[in-house]
Amino acid sequence: MIGCNCPVCTSDNPKNRRFRSSVAVEFNNRLVLLDTATDLRQQALRYELPRVDAVLFTHAHADHIHGIDELRAFNFRFLRQIPCYGNQDVIRRICKYFEYIFDEGERESIRPFLTMHAVDGSFSLFGQTVTPVPLWHGSLSVLGYRLGDFAYLTDVSRIPDASWELLGGLELVILDALRPRPHKTHFSIDQALQVVERIKPKRAVLTHLSHMIEHEKVNKDLPKPVELAYDGMVLDLTESIETERSES
C-alpha cells in the first residue's frame, strides 16, 4: 500500500511483497496470461516470462488491464497478433480505454497487435477447452475461467447459482480472498473458505491479498488443502490440464 508503514508493508518477508494479481498458465507449448496487471512489465522481467500467446481477461478494472501495452514486447518477439478474450463489457471497455491500440489509422509508433474476442460460453484455445465462469464483483458481472481441472476466480464477491456446477471436480482453484473482514466487492478469507468447503477441490490457493494479511501468520492457520498465494508461486498443473489433449 503506497505510503503505508504497517507491519506487512514494511516486512522483509518477500511473501508480503505483492504485485497485482495475475497468473500465467502454460499448456500444449503455449502460455496464456490471465489479465494484464498494472505490474506486468515488472512481473515479466522478474519471473522471466518467455512468451504470451493469448490473454483471458476477467474484468476491466485498472489493476487487471493497465499492463496491456506491455504485450507489444511479445508481438515483437513472435511477430504475430495476440488473441484476447473476455465478456462483451470487458472487450468494449478495453477498446474504449486503449483506443490508440485499435485505431486503424497510420501508426507513428509501435502499438500492441491484439485481436479481441467476446465470449459467452466454452471455447477451444490451443487444443484446450476454456470455460468462462460468470461471477459477481460487487454489482459488476465478471468472469473466472476453468481450464481442465483448474479454475481461477479472482475479484469475486458472489458466485451465481448457475456457476457452481462449473466448479465441480477441481484439482486446483485459485480464489479471491482480499482480507479477514467482509468487503463489498471481494470475498473475505472466511467467505473464500466457505466456497472451498462447498466445491471441495484437491487444492485451493487464495489470491488478491491486501496488506491486512501477513503471509506467515495467516497461512499457518488455514485448513488443508488451503494456502495463500505469493509472488512467483509455481503450481504443476500438467496432469490435470493436459488430460483433454491426451484423450483427444
N, C-alpha and C positions, 0 to 999 in steps of 0.2 A: 504494500500500500504506500503510495507516494507520500512522503512527509511523516510517516508513522515510525515511532520508536518503541513499539510494543515488543515483547519478548520474541514473537515469531518473526517480525520484520527485521529484527537485529540479530537473529540467530546465526550461528556459524554452521549449523547443520544444513548441508546442501539440499536436503529434502524439504526444508522450509523456504527454499528459494524457487519460486514457481513462475514459469512463463504462462501465457494464456493457454487455455485448454485446446488441445488438438491431438490427433492421432494419425499415424501413418500405418497402413495395412498393406503388407506385401504378400502377393499370391500369384501363381502362374507366371512368374518372372515379371510381374508388373507391380507398381507401387501406387496405391490410391490414398490420397490425403482427405481426411475429414475436417473440413473448414480450413480457411487460410487466415490463421490467427494474426493479430497485430504484430506478434513477435516472430513471424515466420522466418525472416532473414536470420535472426539470432538462433532460432531453433535449428534451421537447416545447416548453418555453419557449425554449431556446437556438436550436433549429433550426426554430422556428415551425411545428410540426406542426399542420396545419389541421383534421384530422379523423381519426377511426379508425372504419372501417366493419366490421372484423372482426379477430379475433386468431387466429393459429396458434401454439399452444404446443408447444415442443419437449420440455420436461420440467418437473418441478415443484420444482426446486431454487430456493432463496430468491432468488438473483441473477437468475432468469429469470421470477419471478412476483410478487415483492413490491411491484411498482408497480401492481398490479391495481386498487387503489382509485382511482387517477387516471383510470380510464376514465369515471368518472361525469361528469367535465367534458365529455366528448364526448356523453354521454347528454343533458346539459343543452342543448348547442348544437343537437342534431339531433332531440331528442325521440323517440328510438327505442332499442330494445334493440340490444346489440352481440352478434352471434354469436361464440362462441369454440370452437375445435376443438383436439383432442388425442387421444392414445390413452386407453384406459379408465383407466389408472393416473393419468394427469395430471388427468383430469376428477374422479376420486374424491378425489385429494389436494387439489385446489383447493377443492372443495366442503367438505372437512373443515377445511382450514386457515382458510378465509374463510367460515365458517358464517354469519356475520352478513349476508353479501351475499345468501344464498339462503334465509334464514329467511322463511317466508311470513307471519309474524306482523305486527302493526302496526308501522309504521316511524315512529320518532320523529325520525330524521334521514335525509338523502338518502344512499342507497347506490347502487352501480353496478347497472344493469339489464342483465343478461347472460343469454344462452341458451347452454347448454353442450352440445356435440355430440361424442360419442366416434366416432372414425373408425378404420377398419381397411383402407381402400383408397381409390382415387382418388374425388374428388367434385368437383362443379362449384360454383364460388364467383364470383358476379358475371360469369358468362359465361366464366370461365377454369377449365380443369381443374387441380386441385391434387392432386399425387401425394405422399402421405406416404412417406418413405424410412426404413424401420426401421434403427436404428443401436444400437451399444452404447457406453454411457458408463460404463466400468468394468463392473460387474455389473448396471447399470441399463439397461433397454430404453427408448430414447428415439426421437424422430422428427426427421429432417430433412424438408425439403419441396422439391419441384420444381414450379415454375410455368413453363410454356413451356420455354424453353431455359436457365432459371436454376435453380440449386439452392443451398439454404442448409443447411449441415451443421455445426452448432456443437456443442460438448461431445460429442465422439466419440473413442473410443479404438480402435474396431474396426468395420469395415463387413462385415456378414454376406454370405455368398455370394450370396443371392437379391437383395440390394440393388444389387450392381454393375450389373446390367442396367438398372436405373432411371436410371443416371447417364451413359448414352451420348449423344453429340451435343450436349453443353452448350456454349452460348456463354459462360456465366459460372458459376463455382462460388465461393461464399464458404465457407471451410473453417476449422475449428478448428486452431490451432497455438499451444499455450499457451506453450512455452518451448523453448530449444535442447535440453535433455536430456530423456530419456523421463519420462513420468508415467503413473500407473496408470489415470487416467480421461480423459486428453486426448491427442491427437496432439502429438508434438513437431514442430518445423519439418521435420526430415528425414523423419518419417513422413508429414506432410502433402504434402511434395514427391513422395514415392513414390505417393501417391494421385493427385496431379495427373498424374504421368507415366503412370499406368495409364488414367485416364479421358480424358485429353487434351482438356480444354476449351480454348476460344479464349482465355479469360482466367481467372485464378484470384486470389482475394483472401483473405489469411489474417487471421483474426479471433481474438477471445478471447485477446488477447496479455497476458502477465504483465509485471511490471516487470523481468523478466530480458531483455526485448527493447528495445533502444534503436532507435528507428524508423529513423533515417537510416543507422546503421551496418549494421543487418541488411538493410534494404530494398535497399541498393545491391549486395548480394552475392547476391540471389535471381535465379534464372534466369528468363528470359522464358518464359511470359507471367505470372509470379507476382509479386505485390506485397503489401505489408502494408496492411491497413485502417487508417483513422484516423477519429476522431470527426468527423461532418459530411460524410463522403465521399459523393459523389453519383455513381451509375452509371446510364447511359442504357440501359434495357432495352426501350425502346419497340418496336423492330422484332421482337425475339425473343418478347416476352411477349404481343404482340397478334396474332401470326400466326394463332392459333386463331380469334380473333374475325373477322379479315379473310377467313378461309377458310370460315367457317360461314354 
